[in-house]
Amino acid sequence: MDVKMMIQPTPNPYAKKIICNLDVKVTGKITFSQAEDCAHIPLAKALFELKGVTQVHFFENAITVTQDGSVSWDEIIEQARKLIKALLPQHNPEFSSPEEQRRREMSPELQQIEEILDRTIRPSLQGDGGDLEVVALEGQYLTIRYEGACGTCPSSVTGTLAAIQNILRAEFNPEIEIIPLTNEPT
C-alpha cells in the first residue's frame, strides 16, 4: 500500500505532527519517551532512534515527533518520511498500551475525570499533536502529565492548564487543583 503523509506544525516549536493515510494506533494513544519503551514496535523504535528525537506519540492516524532542537526539522522529517513509508505498511495499529489497561483499573472518580477530559480537552490537544495523562488524584489534587507536542509546549502550563482546571471545577469538583508534571526539552 502506498503511504501518504502530511506534515503539520504544532504550537510547540519542538514538535511536528505527521498525519498518515493509515492508522498507527486504532484505540487509545501512546507516548514513548525512551527507546526501550518502544522496542517491541518497530515503527516507533525507528523514529525514536533518529538523531535529536526525544519523544514519539501515536494517536489514530497521527504521529507526533518531538525533538531537542539539535537537528533541523528538514533533516528529521526527510528521515521520518522514509522510515514511515518503509515500516507503516507492516505496522500493527491494534497493539495495546499500558494506558488502556490502566484506564480499566481506575477508580470511578478517575474514570469520570477521564470521560470529562475525553469529551472537552483532549480533542483540542490531539488536534495539535499532543495529549495528557492523568497520573493521580489525591484528595482535591489531580496530577497530570502532558504528552506528545504538549509535553514541552509553553502554552500547556498556562492557558491549557487553566482550561482543564476550570472545566473540571465546573463538571467534577469545584475545589480541584491541577498539578502538571513538567517535561523540559533536553
KOLVO-235677 format. One record per residue: x, y, z of N, C-alpha, C, O in turn. Coordinates in Angstrom, 3 decimals. Atoms other than C-alpha are relative to their C-alpha. Example, Ala and Ser with C-alpha at 12.3 -4.5 7.8 and 13.67 -1.06 7.14 Angstrom:
2
(atom (0.890; -1.190; 0.000); (12.300; -4.500; 7.800); (0.900; 1.200; 0.000); (1.936; 1.181; 0.665))
(atom (-0.820; -1.190; -0.060); (13.670; -1.060; 7.140); (-0.770; 1.090; 0.730); (-0.261; 2.198; 0.899))
END
This chain:
186
(atom (0.835; -1.179; 0.000); (0.000; 0.000; 0.000); (0.877; 1.238; 0.000); (1.905; 1.283; 0.676))
(atom (-0.736; -1.255; 0.083); (1.203; 3.493; -0.842); (-0.311; 0.853; 1.229); (-1.470; 1.170; 1.496))
(atom (0.160; -0.799; -1.207); (1.762; 5.510; 2.329); (0.080; 1.479; -0.374); (1.027; 1.924; -1.022))
(atom (0.023; -1.438; 0.224); (0.809; 9.169; 2.154); (0.062; 0.699; 1.354); (-0.487; 0.225; 2.348))
(atom (-0.178; -0.748; -1.241); (1.737; 11.763; 4.757); (-0.194; 1.480; -0.236); (0.045; 1.999; -1.327))
(atom (0.088; -1.448; -0.006); (1.014; 15.357; 5.581); (0.652; 0.467; 1.303); (0.331; -0.036; 2.380))
(atom (-0.697; -0.515; -1.176); (3.267; 17.290; 7.955); (-0.705; 1.270; 0.453); (-0.977; 2.160; -0.353))
(atom (0.638; -1.187; -0.551); (1.630; 19.824; 10.258); (0.836; 0.558; 1.140); (1.392; -0.196; 1.938))
(atom (-0.651; -0.592; -1.170); (3.205; 22.288; 12.641); (-0.917; -0.164; 1.217); (-2.111; -0.423; 1.073))
(atom (0.769; -0.006; -1.239); (2.076; 22.279; 16.263); (0.326; 1.316; 0.719); (1.253; 2.020; 0.319))
(atom (-0.364; -1.202; -0.762); (2.028; 25.131; 18.782); (1.372; -0.100; 0.666); (1.952; 0.909; 1.067))
(atom (-1.304; 0.243; -0.607); (5.209; 23.578; 20.167); (1.070; 0.008; -1.093); (1.020; -0.828; -1.995))
(atom (-1.034; -0.034; 1.041); (8.272; 24.536; 18.087); (0.888; -1.239; -0.027); (1.599; -1.466; -1.007))
(atom (-0.807; 1.216; -0.060); (9.937; 21.281; 19.176); (-0.745; -1.233; -0.494); (-0.198; -2.335; -0.451))
(atom (0.801; 1.158; 0.406); (7.148; 19.048; 17.805); (-0.672; 0.232; -1.350); (-1.120; 1.338; -1.654))
(atom (0.725; 0.005; 1.275); (5.689; 18.207; 14.371); (-0.948; -1.189; 0.006); (-0.649; -2.244; 0.565))
(atom (1.017; 1.037; 0.099); (2.583; 16.176; 13.645); (0.010; -0.535; -1.427); (-0.065; 0.233; -2.386))
(atom (-0.002; 0.661; 1.301); (2.686; 13.667; 10.783); (-1.307; -0.779; -0.113); (-1.523; -1.756; 0.603))
(atom (1.286; 0.675; 0.197); (-0.762; 12.653; 9.578); (0.159; -0.966; -1.165); (0.616; -0.586; -2.243))
(atom (-0.175; 1.062; 0.997); (-0.807; 9.383; 7.642); (-1.358; -0.460; -0.534); (-2.396; -0.213; 0.080))
(atom (1.236; 0.561; 0.548); (-3.374; 7.698; 5.424); (-0.310; -1.378; 0.589); (-1.295; -2.005; 0.200))
(atom (0.220; 1.262; -0.707); (-3.087; 4.586; 7.638); (0.082; 0.260; 1.505); (0.796; 1.157; 1.952))
(atom (-0.047; -0.153; -1.458); (-3.691; 4.211; 11.365); (1.339; -0.450; 0.557); (1.973; -1.368; 0.036))
(atom (-1.163; 0.435; -0.758); (-0.768; 3.996; 13.759); (-0.412; -0.548; 1.368); (0.330; -1.309; 1.990))
(atom (0.547; 0.487; -1.276); (-2.938; 3.362; 16.870); (-1.516; 0.040; -0.099); (-2.113; 1.117; -0.095))
(atom (1.442; 0.082; 0.221); (-6.523; 2.148; 16.462); (-0.780; 0.495; 1.216); (-1.708; 1.291; 1.069))
(atom (0.691; -0.445; -1.209); (-7.632; 2.630; 20.079); (1.004; 0.599; 0.964); (2.129; 0.116; 1.093))
(atom (-0.869; -0.638; -0.977); (-6.177; 4.917; 22.689); (1.129; 0.775; -0.654); (1.086; 1.113; -1.837))
(atom (-1.168; -0.738; 0.446); (-2.885; 6.694; 22.390); (1.183; -0.480; 0.817); (1.015; -1.125; 1.853))
(atom (-1.187; 0.392; -0.753); (0.673; 6.136; 23.494); (1.127; 0.978; -0.304); (1.295; 1.429; -1.437))
(atom (-1.174; -0.859; 0.131); (3.733; 8.285; 24.087); (1.220; -0.792; 0.442); (1.228; -1.407; 1.508))
(atom (-1.271; 0.648; -0.332); (7.246; 6.872; 24.030); (1.024; 1.091; 0.285); (1.282; 1.945; -0.563))
(atom (-1.002; -0.984; -0.386); (9.857; 8.915; 25.904); (1.376; -0.615; 0.181); (2.341; 0.082; 0.496))
(atom (-1.276; 0.706; -0.090); (12.594; 6.283; 25.976); (0.011; -1.102; -1.051); (-1.007; -1.750; -1.292))
(atom (-0.109; 0.988; 1.073); (13.849; 3.986; 23.239); (-0.407; -1.401; 0.466); (-1.038; -2.143; -0.287))
(atom (0.327; 1.357; -0.472); (13.467; 0.869; 25.395); (-1.505; -0.214; 0.156); (-1.970; -1.353; 0.116))
(atom (1.455; 0.133; -0.127); (9.743; 1.598; 25.854); (-0.665; -0.447; -1.298); (-1.750; -1.027; -1.272))
(atom (0.630; 0.326; 1.280); (9.094; 1.093; 22.138); (0.770; -1.067; -0.778); (0.600; -1.192; -1.991))
(atom (-0.799; 1.025; 0.670); (11.496; -1.755; 21.369); (-0.859; -1.035; -0.727); (-0.413; -1.625; -1.711))
(atom (0.897; 1.002; 0.580); (8.517; -4.016; 20.536); (-0.841; 0.548; -1.159); (-1.632; -0.191; -1.746))
(atom (0.763; -0.628; 1.082); (7.074; -1.566; 17.963); (1.006; 0.609; -0.982); (1.470; 1.730; -0.772))
(atom (-1.071; -0.433; 0.902); (9.491; -1.250; 15.014); (-0.146; 1.427; -0.543); (0.854; 2.137; -0.657))
(atom (0.178; -1.355; 0.523); (7.957; 1.966; 13.614); (0.377; 1.045; 1.044); (1.115; 1.984; 0.743))
(atom (-0.325; -0.949; -1.069); (8.166; 3.808; 16.935); (1.482; -0.037; 0.328); (2.107; 1.007; 0.520))
(atom (-1.424; 0.163; -0.325); (11.635; 2.414; 17.652); (0.874; 0.701; -1.033); (1.822; 1.401; -0.675))
(atom (-0.799; -0.614; 1.067); (12.997; 3.546; 14.287); (-0.091; 1.527; 0.061); (0.920; 2.212; -0.094))
(atom (0.151; -1.455; -0.098); (11.565; 7.059; 14.668); (0.729; 0.540; 1.221); (1.370; 1.589; 1.158))
(atom (-0.637; -0.453; -1.230); (12.830; 7.331; 18.228); (1.525; 0.025; -0.134); (2.198; 0.805; 0.540))
(atom (-1.448; 0.069; 0.164); (16.337; 6.441; 17.068); (0.572; 1.083; -0.912); (1.792; 1.185; -1.047))
(atom (-0.507; -1.102; 0.815); (16.559; 9.437; 14.711); (0.710; 1.003; 0.894); (0.268; 1.279; 2.009))
(atom (-0.780; -0.966; -0.770); (19.147; 11.945; 15.880); (-0.878; 1.190; 0.387); (-1.548; 1.780; -0.460))
(atom (0.725; -1.148; -0.506); (17.557; 14.627; 18.061); (-1.399; -0.308; 0.498); (-1.977; 0.510; 1.214))
(atom (1.365; 0.326; -0.399); (14.221; 12.837; 18.607); (-0.021; -0.392; 1.481); (0.751; -1.241; 1.927))
(atom (0.111; 0.256; -1.438); (13.189; 12.827; 22.273); (-1.315; -0.649; 0.397); (-1.455; -1.134; 1.520))
(atom (1.293; 0.584; -0.327); (9.606; 11.581; 22.074); (-0.760; -0.316; -1.285); (-0.660; 0.405; -2.278))
(atom (0.867; 0.393; 1.114); (7.211; 9.769; 19.715); (-1.374; -0.301; 0.592); (-1.497; -1.047; 1.563))
(atom (1.375; 0.141; -0.497); (3.429; 9.922; 20.199); (-0.873; -0.523; -1.133); (-0.869; 0.038; -2.229))
(atom (0.923; 0.582; 0.976); (0.875; 7.734; 18.349); (-1.430; 0.240; 0.457); (-1.767; 0.006; 1.617))
(atom (1.425; -0.156; -0.255); (-2.821; 8.598; 18.139); (-0.724; -0.095; -1.337); (-0.474; 0.698; -2.244))
(atom (0.760; 0.233; 1.227); (-5.201; 7.295; 15.460); (0.946; -0.068; -1.202); (1.775; -0.975; -1.276))
(atom (-0.865; 0.019; 1.180); (-3.500; 8.149; 12.139); (1.073; 1.081; 0.068); (1.605; 1.500; -0.961))
(atom (-0.979; -1.077; -0.174); (-1.133; 10.753; 13.586); (1.184; -0.453; 0.844); (1.039; -1.177; 1.829))
(atom (-1.244; 0.215; -0.737); (2.463; 10.537; 14.747); (0.537; 1.382; 0.329); (0.724; 2.208; -0.564))
(atom (-0.638; -1.257; -0.377); (3.886; 13.429; 16.725); (1.427; -0.321; 0.412); (1.673; -1.171; 1.268))
(atom (-1.421; 0.170; -0.286); (7.660; 13.634; 16.798); (0.470; 1.267; 0.711); (0.257; 2.379; 0.228))
(atom (-0.559; -1.117; -0.753); (9.324; 15.836; 19.405); (1.512; -0.133; -0.032); (2.062; -1.227; 0.100))
(atom (-1.464; 0.022; 0.073); (12.956; 16.816; 19.121); (0.605; 0.996; 0.976); (-0.101; 1.805; 1.578))
(atom (-0.698; -0.847; -0.964); (15.580; 18.586; 21.209); (0.556; 1.291; -0.596); (1.149; 2.089; 0.130))
(atom (-0.489; -1.229; 0.628); (16.451; 21.329; 18.699); (1.408; -0.090; -0.563); (1.921; 0.884; -1.114))
(atom (-1.387; 0.136; 0.478); (19.870; 19.947; 17.791); (0.097; -0.350; -1.482); (1.183; -0.298; -2.058))
(atom (0.033; 0.422; 1.402); (18.817; 18.823; 14.289); (-1.083; 0.815; -0.703); (-2.105; 1.140; -0.099))
(atom (1.009; -0.771; 0.733); (16.942; 20.736; 11.593); (-1.243; -0.854; -0.234); (-1.163; -2.073; -0.387))
(atom (1.240; 0.720; 0.277); (13.314; 19.830; 11.059); (0.035; -0.632; -1.382); (-0.485; -1.733; -1.565))
(atom (-0.074; 0.570; 1.346); (14.024; 19.297; 7.358); (0.678; -1.366; 0.016); (0.224; -2.303; -0.640))
(atom (-0.745; 1.266; -0.078); (16.534; 16.565; 8.207); (-0.832; -1.083; 0.695); (-0.908; -2.213; 0.213))
(atom (0.803; 0.982; -0.728); (14.280; 14.843; 10.754); (-1.186; -0.449; -0.840); (-1.460; -1.646; -0.930))
(atom (1.188; 0.342; 0.789); (11.198; 14.993; 8.508); (0.370; -0.854; -1.200); (-0.350; -1.797; -1.529))
(atom (-0.429; 0.804; 1.155); (13.103; 13.647; 5.496); (0.246; -1.454; 0.426); (-0.210; -2.385; -0.237))
(atom (-0.279; 1.352; -0.490); (14.342; 10.657; 7.507); (-1.275; -0.680; 0.504); (-1.484; -1.868; 0.262))
(atom (1.249; 0.569; -0.518); (10.972; 10.162; 9.226); (-0.900; -0.470; -1.137); (-1.503; -1.539; -1.046))
(atom (0.822; 0.399; 1.152); (9.153; 10.079; 5.870); (0.472; -1.338; -0.572); (-0.345; -2.206; -0.880))
(atom (-0.558; 1.254; 0.536); (11.480; 7.323; 4.622); (-0.344; -1.178; 0.913); (-0.755; -2.238; 0.443))
(atom (0.298; 1.080; -0.946); (11.010; 5.259; 7.778); (-1.483; -0.357; -0.007); (-1.846; -1.533; -0.013))
(atom (1.443; 0.247; -0.021); (7.234; 5.670; 7.792); (-0.444; -0.717; -1.271); (-1.229; -1.663; -1.209))
(atom (0.344; 0.670; 1.265); (6.947; 4.730; 4.103); (0.402; -1.467; 0.021); (-0.324; -2.327; -0.479))
(atom (-0.504; 1.372; -0.028); (9.017; 1.610; 4.734); (-0.692; -0.869; 1.048); (-0.947; -2.047; 0.799))
(atom (0.458; 0.819; -1.124); (7.562; 0.486; 8.068); (-1.504; 0.017; 0.266); (-2.034; -0.936; 0.837))
(atom (1.424; -0.095; -0.313); (3.944; 1.650; 8.250); (-0.846; -1.113; -0.636); (-1.778; -1.591; 0.011))
(atom (0.834; 1.078; 0.571); (2.544; -0.971; 5.815); (0.029; -1.303; 0.818); (-0.941; -2.059; 0.788))
(atom (-0.078; 1.216; -0.819); (3.736; -3.763; 8.174); (-0.350; 0.253; 1.466); (-0.415; -0.688; 2.257))
(atom (0.281; -0.385; -1.383); (2.882; -1.877; 11.386); (-1.375; -0.511; 0.440); (-2.335; -0.456; -0.329))
(atom (1.278; 0.450; -0.562); (0.138; -3.327; 13.610); (-0.574; 1.111; 0.878); (-0.096; 1.308; 1.996))
(atom (0.552; -1.108; -0.785); (-2.004; -0.373; 14.796); (-0.922; -0.440; 1.132); (-1.450; 0.399; 1.862))
(atom (0.909; 0.511; -1.025); (-4.031; -2.617; 17.103); (0.727; -0.449; 1.263); (0.135; -1.122; 2.107))
(atom (-0.723; 0.381; -1.209); (-1.303; -3.084; 19.718); (-0.621; 0.705; 1.208); (-1.126; 1.822; 1.098))
(atom (0.573; -0.613; -1.198); (-2.451; -2.431; 23.268); (1.102; 0.708; 0.775); (2.277; 0.350; 0.705))
(atom (-0.965; -0.782; -0.774); (-0.804; 0.063; 25.548); (-0.299; -0.149; 1.487); (-1.419; -0.494; 1.863))
(atom (0.245; 0.044; -1.446); (-0.368; 0.123; 29.319); (-1.114; 0.967; 0.418); (-1.829; 0.695; 1.383))
(atom (1.049; -0.983; -0.297); (-2.690; 3.187; 29.328); (-1.391; -0.625; -0.071); (-2.246; -0.337; 0.767))
(atom (1.319; 0.626; 0.153); (-5.627; 1.091; 28.115); (-0.317; -0.907; 1.188); (-1.443; -0.901; 1.685))
(atom (0.183; 0.863; -1.175); (-5.155; -1.452; 30.932); (-0.187; 0.855; 1.253); (-1.035; 0.555; 2.094))
(atom (0.067; -0.883; -1.168); (-4.631; 1.330; 33.471); (-1.389; 0.626; 0.127); (-1.931; 0.716; 1.228))
(atom (1.340; -0.615; -0.027); (-7.938; 3.004; 32.499); (-1.054; -0.972; 0.518); (-1.954; -0.573; 1.258))
(atom (0.982; 0.988; -0.450); (-9.871; -0.207; 33.091); (0.065; -0.213; 1.512); (-0.926; -0.599; 2.131))
(atom (-0.203; 0.240; -1.427); (-8.438; -0.408; 36.618); (-0.158; 1.249; 0.861); (0.029; 1.181; 2.075))
(atom (0.115; -1.266; -0.738); (-9.049; 3.245; 37.617); (-1.208; 0.029; 0.914); (-2.191; -0.682; 0.707))
(atom (1.131; -0.236; -0.897); (-11.287; 4.350; 40.443); (-1.129; 0.678; -0.781); (-0.883; 1.270; -1.833))
(atom (1.110; -0.674; 0.686); (-14.757; 5.621; 39.479); (0.229; 1.510; -0.163); (-0.166; 2.087; -1.175))
(atom (-0.277; -1.437; 0.099); (-13.620; 9.204; 40.201); (0.943; 0.299; -1.155); (0.703; 1.223; -1.931))
(atom (-0.949; -0.219; 1.095); (-10.659; 8.947; 37.833); (-0.635; -0.325; -1.349); (-0.356; 0.344; -2.344))
(atom (0.699; 0.298; 1.248); (-12.839; 7.308; 35.199); (-0.914; 1.152; -0.402); (-1.035; 1.462; -1.588))
(atom (0.841; -1.165; 0.298); (-15.235; 10.260; 35.473); (0.844; 1.158; -0.524); (0.455; 1.822; -1.484))
(atom (-0.904; -1.058; 0.459); (-12.342; 12.722; 35.108); (0.455; -0.299; -1.422); (0.460; 0.594; -2.270))
(atom (-0.445; 0.377; 1.346); (-11.059; 10.804; 32.070); (-1.106; 0.249; -1.024); (-0.829; 0.736; -2.120))
(atom (1.124; -0.209; 0.915); (-14.533; 10.938; 30.471); (-0.186; 1.485; -0.293); (-0.426; 1.868; -1.438))
(atom (0.122; -1.455; 0.186); (-14.731; 14.709; 31.018); (1.121; 0.506; -0.902); (0.872; 1.281; -1.825))
(atom (-1.149; -0.436; 0.815); (-11.243; 15.222; 29.560); (-0.119; -0.509; -1.439); (0.208; 0.212; -2.382))
(atom (0.184; 0.558; 1.349); (-12.012; 12.917; 26.604); (-0.990; 0.841; -0.808); (-0.812; 1.040; -2.009))
(atom (1.070; -0.732; 0.679); (-15.092; 14.971; 25.776); (0.344; 1.471; -0.220); (-0.090; 2.061; -1.209))
(atom (-0.188; -1.453; 0.040); (-13.782; 18.501; 26.427); (1.392; 0.464; -0.411); (1.512; 1.348; -1.260))
(atom (-1.372; -0.505; 0.163); (-9.991; 18.913; 26.418); (0.798; -0.776; -1.034); (1.466; -0.179; -1.879))
(atom (-0.865; 0.812; 0.857); (-8.390; 16.010; 24.588); (-0.156; 0.257; -1.498); (0.850; 0.255; -2.208))
(atom (0.082; -0.243; 1.446); (-9.839; 16.732; 21.129); (0.886; 1.162; -0.473); (1.503; 1.072; -1.534))
(atom (-0.858; -1.131; 0.382); (-8.028; 20.093; 21.040); (1.479; -0.353; 0.114); (2.273; -0.035; -0.772))
(atom (-1.399; 0.389; -0.170); (-4.790; 18.694; 22.416); (0.430; -0.963; -1.104); (1.514; -0.827; -1.672))
(atom (-0.328; 0.987; 1.018); (-4.891; 15.772; 19.997); (0.048; 0.629; -1.380); (0.820; 0.187; -2.231))
(atom (-0.049; -0.724; 1.261); (-5.601; 18.147; 17.117); (1.326; 0.704; -0.210); (1.744; 0.934; -1.345))
(atom (-1.313; -0.646; 0.065); (-2.298; 19.840; 17.947); (1.150; -0.985; 0.163); (2.297; -0.574; 0.335))
(atom (-1.063; 1.006; -0.082); (-0.382; 16.547; 18.140); (0.398; -0.383; 1.412); (1.482; -0.929; 1.619))
(atom (-0.338; 0.319; -1.378); (-0.494; 16.117; 21.901); (-1.127; -0.692; 0.725); (-2.086; -1.169; 0.117))
(atom (0.996; 0.626; -0.852); (-2.485; 14.753; 24.789); (0.416; 0.253; 1.438); (1.369; 0.986; 1.704))
(atom (-0.408; -0.048; -1.393); (-2.387; 14.439; 28.545); (-0.330; -1.319; 0.655); (-1.250; -2.029; 0.250))
(atom (0.203; 1.217; -0.792); (-2.146; 11.594; 31.015); (-0.412; 0.419; 1.397); (0.210; 1.302; 1.989))
(atom (0.386; -0.207; -1.386); (-3.977; 11.603; 34.329); (0.875; -0.939; 0.821); (0.817; -2.157; 0.646))
(atom (-0.955; 0.789; -0.766); (-1.340; 10.435; 36.808); (-0.595; -0.465; 1.326); (-0.501; -1.642; 1.674))
(atom (0.530; 0.369; -1.315); (-3.086; 10.541; 40.199); (-1.003; 1.044; 0.477); (-0.948; 2.212; 0.091))
(atom (0.927; -0.883; -0.696); (-5.926; 12.015; 42.215); (0.179; -0.279; 1.480); (-0.085; -1.382; 1.958))
(atom (-0.190; 0.123; -1.441); (-5.101; 12.640; 45.859); (-0.781; 1.125; 0.650); (-0.372; 2.285; 0.612))
(atom (0.880; -1.025; -0.561); (-7.901; 14.433; 47.673); (-0.520; 0.874; -1.126); (-1.148; 0.379; -2.063))
(atom (0.436; -0.929; 1.044); (-8.599; 17.532; 45.591); (1.114; 0.319; -0.992); (0.941; 1.196; -1.839))
(atom (-1.145; -0.277; 0.867); (-5.206; 17.442; 43.813); (0.111; -1.054; -1.106); (0.284; -2.243; -0.838))
(atom (-0.110; 0.879; 1.161); (-5.089; 15.971; 40.309); (1.330; 0.272; -0.683); (1.604; 1.394; -1.109))
(atom (-1.283; -0.122; 0.674); (-1.657; 15.336; 38.853); (-0.149; -0.493; -1.429); (-0.701; -1.566; -1.671))
(atom (0.066; 0.353; 1.415); (-1.368; 15.292; 35.052); (1.389; 0.120; -0.617); (2.270; 0.787; -0.075))
(atom (-1.243; -0.107; 0.776); (1.440; 14.864; 32.523); (-0.403; 0.243; -1.448); (-1.205; -0.501; -2.012))
(atom (0.256; -0.271; 1.412); (1.340; 16.419; 29.071); (0.827; -0.952; -0.852); (1.935; -1.338; -0.480))
(atom (-0.652; 0.957; 0.897); (2.252; 14.132; 26.156); (0.087; 0.579; -1.410); (-0.565; 1.571; -1.736))
(atom (-0.122; -0.419; 1.392); (3.277; 14.490; 22.535); (0.464; 1.440; -0.080); (1.328; 1.858; 0.690))
(atom (-0.400; -1.388; 0.195); (3.572; 18.088; 21.330); (-0.236; 0.841; 1.251); (0.446; 1.844; 1.459))
(atom (0.317; -0.777; -1.203); (2.068; 19.310; 24.611); (1.073; -0.143; 1.083); (1.157; 0.687; 1.989))
(atom (-0.974; 0.295; -1.051); (4.930; 17.824; 26.650); (1.036; 1.066; 0.232); (1.500; 1.231; 1.360))
(atom (-1.008; -1.046; -0.155); (7.353; 20.666; 26.010); (-0.508; 1.343; -0.512); (0.288; 2.231; -0.817))
(atom (0.593; -1.223; 0.543); (4.944; 23.386; 24.859); (-0.255; 1.011; 1.106); (-0.857; 0.670; 2.124))
(atom (0.213; -1.020; -1.031); (4.922; 26.649; 26.816); (-1.472; 0.255; 0.319); (-1.800; 0.537; 1.472))
(atom (1.408; -0.306; -0.274); (1.145; 27.120; 26.425); (-0.685; -1.082; 0.829); (-1.770; -0.848; 1.361))
(atom (0.640; 1.059; -0.778); (0.433; 23.793; 28.156); (-0.053; 0.343; 1.480); (-0.960; -0.106; 2.181))
(atom (-0.006; -0.334; -1.429); (1.335; 25.252; 31.555); (-0.675; 1.338; 0.282); (-0.647; 1.810; 1.418))
(atom (0.721; -1.261; -0.232); (-0.658; 28.463; 31.067); (-1.461; -0.184; -0.380); (-2.253; -0.644; 0.442))
(atom (1.393; 0.029; 0.435); (-3.880; 28.592; 29.046); (-0.630; -1.371; 0.067); (-1.760; -1.506; 0.536))
(atom (0.564; 1.351; -0.001); (-4.381; 24.860; 28.662); (-0.245; -0.486; 1.421); (-1.281; -1.089; 1.701))
(atom (0.147; 0.420; -1.392); (-3.841; 24.208; 32.358); (-1.211; 0.679; 0.646); (-1.975; 0.040; 1.369))
(atom (1.155; -0.719; -0.545); (-6.374; 26.896; 33.286); (-1.312; -0.561; -0.552); (-2.289; -0.691; 0.185))
(atom (1.211; 0.565; 0.602); (-8.923; 25.444; 30.862); (-0.348; -1.340; 0.640); (-1.509; -1.594; 0.960))
(atom (0.232; 1.304; -0.629); (-8.504; 21.945; 32.317); (-0.579; 0.193; 1.399); (-1.571; -0.439; 1.764))
(atom (0.456; -0.217; -1.372); (-8.916; 23.225; 35.856); (-1.415; 0.572; 0.022); (-2.241; 0.127; 0.819))
(atom (1.342; -0.603; 0.023); (-11.970; 25.372; 35.001); (-1.072; -1.018; -0.371); (-2.138; -1.047; 0.244))
(atom (0.983; 1.008; 0.416); (-13.752; 22.516; 33.216); (-0.220; -1.034; 1.099); (-1.359; -1.397; 1.394))
(atom (0.155; 0.999; -1.059); (-13.041; 20.009; 35.978); (-0.649; 0.595; 1.248); (-1.350; -0.113; 1.972))
(atom (0.696; -0.647; -1.128); (-14.166; 22.525; 38.613); (-1.499; 0.107; -0.282); (-2.315; -0.049; 0.626))
(atom (1.418; -0.135; 0.352); (-17.440; 23.031; 36.735); (-0.708; -1.351; -0.061); (-1.881; -1.452; 0.297))
(atom (0.666; 1.280; 0.243); (-18.107; 19.358; 35.978); (0.329; -1.111; 1.002); (-0.340; -2.145; 1.014))
(atom (-0.397; 1.091; -0.895); (-16.364; 17.357; 38.711); (0.041; 0.440; 1.468); (-0.694; -0.089; 2.301))
(atom (-0.185; -0.425; -1.390); (-15.268; 19.196; 41.877); (0.452; 1.461; -0.005); (1.508; 1.772; -0.557))
(atom (-0.345; -1.424; 0.022); (-15.250; 22.980; 42.453); (1.306; 0.339; 0.721); (1.825; 1.446; 0.572))
(atom (-1.234; -0.242; -0.757); (-12.182; 22.629; 44.702); (1.245; -0.628; -0.636); (2.340; -0.489; -0.092))
(atom (-1.126; 0.742; 0.571); (-9.955; 20.575; 42.361); (1.139; 0.938; -0.403); (0.915; 2.033; -0.919))
(atom (-1.218; -0.712; 0.391); (-6.395; 21.771; 41.813); (0.783; -0.919; -0.930); (0.931; -2.109; -0.649))
(atom (-0.747; 0.795; 0.990); (-4.368; 20.597; 38.796); (1.487; 0.247; 0.208); (1.937; 1.390; 0.292))
(atom (-1.453; -0.072; -0.163); (-0.682; 19.835; 39.248); (0.638; -0.656; -1.227); (0.541; -1.870; -1.402))
(atom (-0.646; 0.594; 1.180); (1.258; 19.391; 35.987); (1.412; -0.480; 0.315); (2.179; 0.214; 0.983))
(atom (-1.382; 0.450; -0.024); (4.384; 17.281; 35.843); (0.630; 0.566; -1.261); (0.063; 0.414; -2.342))
(atom (-0.578; -0.672; 1.157); (6.724; 19.154; 33.525); (0.976; -0.904; -0.732); (1.656; -1.741; -0.140))
(atom (-0.945; 0.695; 0.883); (8.687; 17.756; 30.600); (0.826; 1.085; -0.668); (0.333; 1.778; -1.557))
(atom (-0.865; -1.024; 0.589); (11.595; 20.016; 29.749); (0.723; -0.568; -1.196); (1.124; -1.732; -1.172))
(atom (-0.771; 0.487; 1.125); (13.276; 19.776; 26.343); (1.441; -0.238; 0.435); (1.991; 0.519; 1.235))
(atom (-1.376; 0.322; -0.397); (16.693; 18.171; 26.647); (0.996; 0.588; -0.953); (2.201; 0.416; -0.771))
END
